[in-house]
């Protein structure tokens, strides 16, 4: 099973990393002392990750199940529609490597 759109999938991995980096390192919960309401509840009220926070080099390589000899797991390599695997939100956890 191979990626149907490798550039898109690489972008998903990089974007998930950036999201996780911001989530783990930059977001802070700030509450209004008087009302107890969450103040930092929108992107306009907390720092978003920019190019300055990202690694200068981020190498992403997609697995090719045939080439890399990776077992497809319980569902098998062709477990999803057209052999798809999840590529989105799971990448947020990659940012824990910088925490």
PyMOL commands that set and color helices and strands:
alter all, ss='L'
color gray80, all
select helices_A, chain A and resi 6-25+43-45+65-68+81-83+89-98
alter helices_A, ss='H'
color red, helices_A
deselect
rebuild
show_as cartoon
